[in-house]
């Protein structure tokens, strides 16, 4: 039985606050949360934890995504893994 689903934001969603002051928040998370809540499944948004990690890593001239694509590198993987393992 599935008890939790983790919402993984796009690279742009994580870094948009560093690029522009305008927030272009889409409602994918809210839709996913609504639909899974109907089934009694919790949905956890990783956007805030990844944005926090991106901010910390930027001070060290590092990124949490590979610069040339949209996949996490070791810093992004670590941030998500640490959060999920502490909140299972």
Rosetta silent file (secondary structure, phi, psi, omega in degrees, C-alpha in Angstrom):
SEQUENCE: XXXXXXXXXXXXXXXXXXXXXXXXXXXXXXXXXXXXXXXXXXXXXXXXXXXXXXXXXXXXXXXXXXXXXXXXXXXXXXXXXXXXXXXX
SCORE:     score description
SCORE:     0.000 S_00000001
   1 L     0.000  131.798  178.596    0.000    0.000    0.000 S_00000001
   2 L   -80.557  127.871  179.580    1.318    3.439   -0.960 S_00000001
   3 L  -109.063  -27.943 -178.050    1.354    5.856    1.976 S_00000001
   4 E  -142.847  148.058  173.031    3.351    8.792    0.565 S_00000001
   5 E  -128.889  138.408  179.402    4.240   10.316   -2.775 S_00000001
   6 E  -106.309  125.295  177.648    7.022   12.881   -3.181 S_00000001
   7 E   -84.029  122.852 -179.815    6.538   15.759   -5.597 S_00000001
   8 L  -103.740  116.000 -177.995    9.786   16.529   -7.437 S_00000001
   9 L   -74.767  162.624  175.351    9.932   20.105   -8.743 S_00000001
  10 L   -74.793  162.189  176.790   11.473   21.142  -12.026 S_00000001
  11 H   -58.021  -42.444  179.565   14.916   22.689  -12.156 S_00000001
  12 H   -62.871  -40.740  179.536   13.330   26.020  -13.068 S_00000001
  13 H   -60.572  -37.072 -179.471   10.974   25.856  -10.060 S_00000001
  14 H   -72.558  -43.287 -174.495   13.944   25.417   -7.732 S_00000001
  15 H   -94.900   -3.071 -174.527   16.109   28.150   -9.271 S_00000001
  16 H   -62.220  -32.588  179.218   13.433   30.648  -10.349 S_00000001
  17 H   -68.240  -20.137  177.130   13.743   32.699   -7.150 S_00000001
  18 H   -87.847  -15.224 -176.223   17.416   33.257   -7.986 S_00000001
  19 H   -98.263  -42.042 -175.644   16.572   34.314  -11.546 S_00000001
  20 L  -144.344  155.417  177.667   13.519   36.534  -11.118 S_00000001
  21 L   -82.488  -18.443  178.491   11.458   38.025   -8.312 S_00000001
  22 L   -76.317  136.174  177.059    8.274   36.913  -10.005 S_00000001
  23 L  -100.715  126.510  178.397    7.007   33.550   -8.938 S_00000001
  24 L  -110.157   64.094 -176.872    5.585   31.395  -11.672 S_00000001
  25 L   -77.997  126.496  177.848    4.139   28.718   -9.438 S_00000001
  26 L   -93.962  165.595 -175.975    2.208   26.112  -11.311 S_00000001
  27 L  -100.383   24.014  177.909   -0.511   24.057   -9.763 S_00000001
  28 H   -61.120  -43.143  179.876    0.921   20.611  -10.520 S_00000001
  29 H   -62.811  -46.744 -178.183    1.633   20.030   -6.833 S_00000001
  30 H   -62.508  -39.130  177.789   -1.838   21.128   -5.742 S_00000001
  31 H   -65.105  -46.657  179.289   -3.459   18.890   -8.368 S_00000001
  32 H   -60.931  -45.288  179.478   -1.315   15.910   -7.377 S_00000001
  33 H   -60.724  -45.076  179.869   -2.009   16.554   -3.700 S_00000001
  34 H   -61.191  -47.745 -176.989   -5.767   16.813   -4.291 S_00000001
  35 H   -67.391  -43.057  179.414   -5.950   13.615   -6.324 S_00000001
  36 H   -72.042  -33.414  177.106   -3.790   11.527   -3.996 S_00000001
  37 H   -63.031  -30.723  175.148   -5.530   12.873   -0.893 S_00000001
  38 H   -61.104  -27.320  179.736   -8.765   11.479   -2.333 S_00000001
  39 L   -96.580    2.585 -179.644   -7.059    8.080   -2.082 S_00000001
  40 L    78.959   22.854 -178.333   -5.729    8.729    1.421 S_00000001
  41 L  -110.522  127.589  179.386   -2.143    9.159    0.225 S_00000001
  42 E   -75.323  141.406  176.251    0.000   12.002    1.538 S_00000001
  43 E  -118.311  126.276 -178.249    1.917   14.130   -0.986 S_00000001
  44 E  -110.392  127.565 -179.210    5.124   15.830    0.144 S_00000001
  45 E   -89.704  120.804  179.904    6.500   18.777   -1.842 S_00000001
  46 L   -89.700    2.812 -176.324   10.309   18.739   -2.165 S_00000001
  47 H   -59.006  -48.535 -176.132   10.456   22.236   -3.691 S_00000001
  48 H   -64.915  -43.348 -178.610   11.291   24.048   -0.465 S_00000001
  49 H   -67.064  -37.176  178.787   13.990   21.597    0.660 S_00000001
  50 H   -73.077  -35.483  176.595   15.640   21.635   -2.790 S_00000001
  51 H   -65.817  -41.283  176.870   15.470   25.444   -3.010 S_00000001
  52 H   -61.057  -46.331  178.955   17.090   25.676    0.428 S_00000001
  53 H   -63.935  -40.152  178.152   19.821   23.253   -0.653 S_00000001
  54 H   -61.003  -41.332  179.946   20.326   25.170   -3.914 S_00000001
  55 H   -62.860  -45.579  178.832   20.792   28.370   -1.935 S_00000001
  56 H   -63.097  -45.328 -178.147   23.413   26.801    0.346 S_00000001
  57 H   -68.009  -31.622  178.369   25.251   25.213   -2.576 S_00000001
  58 H   -64.391  -31.220  177.664   25.283   28.441   -4.581 S_00000001
  59 L   -66.200  -19.523  176.853   27.307   30.096   -1.809 S_00000001
  60 L  -104.443   16.346 -177.393   29.958   27.444   -2.564 S_00000001
  61 L    58.026   35.699  177.604   29.650   27.903   -6.349 S_00000001
  62 L  -121.697  158.973  177.411   27.909   24.531   -6.635 S_00000001
  63 L  -120.558  163.243  176.923   24.574   23.501   -8.058 S_00000001
  64 L  -101.101   -8.531  172.912   22.187   20.700   -7.100 S_00000001
  65 E  -115.620  153.944  171.191   21.341   19.921  -10.731 S_00000001
  66 L   -62.064  140.606 -176.208   23.778   19.189  -13.515 S_00000001
  67 L   -66.380  -28.076 -174.795   24.359   22.470  -15.326 S_00000001
  68 L  -103.372    7.473  172.259   23.671   21.003  -18.750 S_00000001
  69 L  -155.621 -170.157 -171.670   20.497   19.030  -17.998 S_00000001
  70 L  -106.566   18.438  179.461   17.597   18.698  -15.560 S_00000001
  71 L   -98.529  149.847  176.466   18.797   15.821  -13.382 S_00000001
  72 E   -66.751  145.745  168.207   20.081   16.116   -9.829 S_00000001
  73 L   -96.800 -165.540 -175.383   23.775   15.762   -9.213 S_00000001
  74 H   -62.434  -28.975  179.778   25.204   14.387   -5.934 S_00000001
  75 H   -73.190  -40.347  176.850   24.188   17.531   -4.023 S_00000001
  76 H   -68.245  -42.289  178.041   20.568   17.353   -5.154 S_00000001
  77 H   -61.189  -43.863 -178.928   20.391   13.631   -4.534 S_00000001
  78 H   -62.889  -44.831 -178.634   21.841   14.089   -1.049 S_00000001
  79 H   -60.641  -46.699  179.751   19.375   16.872   -0.131 S_00000001
  80 H   -67.230  -44.142 -179.061   16.343   14.834   -1.230 S_00000001
  81 H   -61.536  -44.410 -178.827   17.665   11.588    0.290 S_00000001
  82 H   -62.425  -47.182 -179.521   18.425   13.224    3.635 S_00000001
  83 H   -62.732  -47.570 -177.767   14.991   14.846    3.850 S_00000001
  84 H   -64.776  -43.728 -177.843   13.105   11.723    2.805 S_00000001
  85 H   -65.471  -29.318  178.813   15.062    9.403    5.112 S_00000001
  86 H   -82.145  -15.285 -174.125   14.367   11.709    8.071 S_00000001
  87 L  -122.401   18.626  176.495   10.653   11.980    7.262 S_00000001
  88 L   -74.120    0.000    0.000    9.567    8.479    6.289 S_00000001
